[in-house]
């Protein structure tokens, strides 16, 4: 998955679903998100992405 700035919004739903599947004990295949932004303040959903990365919903 590739996203820049607000372009991450549609991918957020995909990753949320993957996280929900993992919480229910289902297996999901690997997913890599490439996200770019100009500065740290533009890093949308950073807390969520970090949490999802820790549980394996996205790399």
Rosetta blueprint (number, residue, H / E / L):
1 X L
2 X E
3 X E
4 X E
5 X H
6 X H
7 X H
8 X H
9 X H
10 X H
11 X H
12 X H
13 X H
14 X H
15 X H
16 X H
17 X H
18 X H
19 X H
20 X H
21 X H
22 X H
23 X H
24 X L
25 X L
26 X L
27 X L
28 X L
29 X L
30 X L
31 X L
32 X L
33 X L
34 X E
35 X E
36 X E
37 X L
38 X L
39 X L
40 X H
41 X H
42 X H
43 X L
44 X L
45 X L
46 X H
47 X H
48 X H
49 X H
50 X H
51 X H
52 X H
53 X H
54 X H
55 X H
56 X L
57 X L
58 X L
59 X L
